[in-house]
Amino acid sequence: MYLKMLWVHGKFISVGLPDKPLPQVMAFDFEANGCFMGGSHIGNKKEAIEMLNLAAAKGIKPWIEELPMKDAQQAVERVKRNDVRYRIILTQDLA
């Protein structure tokens, strides 16, 4: 079902390990849109800590735009218009 939703030559990448087995995939399932299926190495705790330490040492920060929660509708509309450069993060704006 997921492969059918992909664009032509789209990619289905599994990140993480599911609790249950993945459904059986037949070769014909890839033919309709020429999609690709793959996985991503999750890494272990040691690798995650090394990556975070490297990011901190090099001053690497995420590229985000923060908006207050009251502007959530504006954020959704911008996503629909493809007007988001990187990622919008909604921040708590309760008084």
C-alpha positions as CSV (number, residue, x, y, z in Angstrom):
1,M,0.0,0.0,0.0
2,Y,2.8,2.5,0.9
3,L,4.8,1.8,-2.3
4,K,1.7,2.7,-4.4
5,M,1.6,6.1,-2.8
6,L,5.1,7.0,-3.8
7,W,5.9,9.3,-6.8
8,V,7.6,7.7,-9.8
9,H,11.1,6.6,-8.6
10,G,10.1,7.5,-5.1
11,K,11.9,6.0,-2.1
12,F,10.5,4.1,0.9
13,I,13.1,4.2,3.6
14,S,12.4,2.3,6.9
15,V,14.0,4.0,9.9
16,G,13.8,2.0,13.1
17,L,12.8,-1.5,13.7
18,P,9.1,-2.4,13.7
19,D,7.6,-4.6,16.4
20,K,5.9,-6.8,13.9
21,P,7.2,-8.2,10.6
22,L,6.9,-6.1,7.5
23,P,4.3,-7.3,5.0
24,Q,5.5,-9.5,2.2
25,V,6.6,-7.5,-0.9
26,M,6.3,-9.0,-4.4
27,A,8.6,-7.9,-7.2
28,F,5.6,-6.6,-9.1
29,D,4.9,-4.1,-6.4
30,F,8.0,-2.1,-7.6
31,E,7.0,-2.1,-11.2
32,A,4.1,0.4,-11.2
33,N,6.1,3.5,-10.3
34,G,9.7,2.3,-10.3
35,C,10.0,2.9,-6.6
36,F,12.9,2.0,-4.4
37,M,12.9,0.4,-0.9
38,G,15.7,0.7,1.7
39,G,16.6,1.1,5.3
40,S,18.6,3.5,7.4
41,H,21.2,2.6,10.0
42,I,19.9,3.8,13.3
43,G,23.3,3.9,15.1
44,N,24.0,3.1,18.7
45,K,24.3,5.3,21.7
46,K,28.1,5.7,21.3
47,E,27.7,6.9,17.7
48,A,24.9,9.3,18.7
49,I,27.0,10.8,21.4
50,E,30.0,11.2,19.1
51,M,27.7,12.9,16.5
52,L,26.3,15.3,19.1
53,N,29.8,16.1,20.4
54,L,31.0,16.8,16.9
55,A,28.1,19.1,16.2
56,A,28.7,20.9,19.5
57,A,32.4,21.3,18.8
58,K,31.8,22.7,15.3
59,G,28.9,24.9,16.3
60,I,26.5,23.1,14.0
61,K,22.9,24.0,14.7
62,P,19.7,22.9,13.0
63,W,18.1,25.1,10.3
64,I,14.7,25.9,11.7
65,E,12.2,28.6,11.9
66,E,10.3,29.0,15.2
67,L,6.7,30.2,15.3
68,P,4.5,30.5,18.4
69,M,1.8,27.9,18.8
70,K,-0.8,30.6,18.1
71,D,0.5,30.8,14.5
72,A,0.0,27.0,13.9
73,Q,-2.6,27.7,11.1
74,Q,-0.1,30.0,9.3
75,A,2.6,27.3,9.6
76,V,0.2,24.6,8.1
77,E,-0.7,27.0,5.2
78,R,3.0,27.7,4.5
79,V,3.7,24.0,4.4
80,K,0.9,23.5,1.9
81,R,2.2,26.4,-0.2
82,N,5.7,24.9,0.0
83,D,6.9,28.1,1.5
84,V,9.0,26.6,4.3
85,R,12.7,26.7,3.7
86,Y,13.8,24.1,6.2
87,R,11.6,23.2,9.1
88,I,9.0,25.1,11.2
89,I,9.1,24.4,14.9
90,L,6.0,25.4,17.0
91,T,7.0,26.8,20.3
92,Q,4.9,27.0,23.5
93,D,3.4,30.4,23.9
94,L,1.2,29.9,27.0
95,A,1.4,32.7,29.6
